[in-house]
Amino acid sequence: MKTAARQIVAFGGGGFSMESGNPLLDDYVLGLTKAERPRVCFLPSASGDADHYVVRFYRAFAAHRCEASHISLFRREQGPADLRRHLLSQDLIYVGGGSVVSLLGVWRAHGIDAILREAWEAGVILCGLSAGSLCWFEEAVSGFHGEPQRLHGLGLLPFSNCVHYERGSARCEAYRRFLREGMCGGYAAEDGAALHFTGEELSRVVASRPQARGYRLDVAGGRVVEMQIATAFLGDRPPSPVAPLPEALSTALAPAA
Amino acid sequence: MPVDGNGRLPSATTPVRRVLALGGHEFSSRPADRAVCELLLRLASEHGGKRPRICILPTASGDTSEQISSFYAAFGERPCEPSDVSLFRLGRRPLALRDHLLAQHLIYVGGGSLVNLLAVWEAHDVASILSLAWRQGIVLAGQSAGAMCWFEAGITKSSGKPRPAAGLALLHGSLCVHYNNEPERRAAYLDAVGDGMPSGYGLDDYAGLLWEGEGTPSALTARRGARAYRVTSQEGEVTESALPARFLPAPAPAALREDIAEFRRIKTMRRRAGWLG
């Protein structure tokens, strides 16, 4: 039996939630499904299932190009009764932004964490921005409330993640400090940049803004090493062929010494 | 021994632990809803004086603006300091969660999904703060999910159909809300208690139970016909008995209150001027 590739697209920030009028990242994830009319399910859990957010999702993922649905864990009586069946039947699961701490709490209460892992393994593409990006990783830097905090995500990707990675921000500084304090190495993405993983390997970084970039961060000898990753702009410019990632960026585990 | 303004012994004694569980209500201007708000205000004032601090935790609803604005509409013009702690909105409105909650005189928990409420509280470590607040004498109140959360167990529709779910267990036993208003919930509760869920209470919409310290709670009702029930089980046999309840009269509506105040002011002025003998 051939298993479909496991894919996750983690936005640093962007898509319909943050870039009204710029559908590049949303178009990119829809395109990955290879389906003519992909089934897309929105999980707005991190926002407390805010009505206005759900409405914006349906506006962005209009009926002519996909079959959109959403799951509101605060109003279970209105949605699909069998969450697992519904999620496993999707081509794309899109997770919205908000509080990642609340998101993970509510997901665990409804068993969504296990279902998402199963969906990922079955080839359903997982994506999201902000909290919806942090959630996929082993460790994450959350700057949602007060001082940036270090927390554990679902752990589908064995790295750390930092979103809205803007130079000089408290989040940026905190990420570097956490890395020095032992957080596992990982990836950061600026607003407009998205990290596309196939399996547990970063396959490419794409962007909805020409200047947006993704980064790989590691600690070597007590110092934080940051590497900018070649990023493909998804906009009007003639598409430049994306060079394969340099060896240094390979995310494969080093053989045991 | 020195006694504080409320006649309580300071620090030497444990504060009275108070919980008000409500079967269901809204923050509307209808008489029964006004009666509930008046009770909340009175409970808060017992320790909070003339301008008690009252905070809503709208977590169970996902912090809907609807729930938050109706709370402010009910308390905004009353003698109190209302606030809200929206865990899903902290990003835009940071605040010191623990300090803010422990500074309140009454913490009110809104309705919604009991399962989500407890999950989000656990994730943010709010449960331990609330337990401390309770032990410090801050009144804990709430309706629907916000009432069941204080008990060992309740009947929730968080997953669609009514089924048992665990609460924080500050209070012994179980609670079922919207008791005669949602017959399928009551049926699920009676089944659950028969099957071994701890005995407890059923509360119709506009009925409430008030715990003040240890012992049995007092039943309250803000609408004729709304009742509180004691539900117990003996060898699988479930007994339900209505509790005698004190009726909460509705205060005058806000507009009328202003008119009355205005009338009193005029009367005083006239009296001073010697117009009224």
Interface residues (C-beta under 8 A of the other chain):
Chain A: A46 S47 G48 D49 A50 D51 S72 L73 F74 R75 R76 E77 A81 G98 S99 V101 S102 L104 G105 V106 R108 A109 H110 F144 H145 G146
Chain B: A60 S61 G62 D63 T64 S86 L87 F88 L90 G91 P94 G112 S113 V115 N116 L118 A119 V120 W121 E122 A123 H124 K157 S158 S159 G160
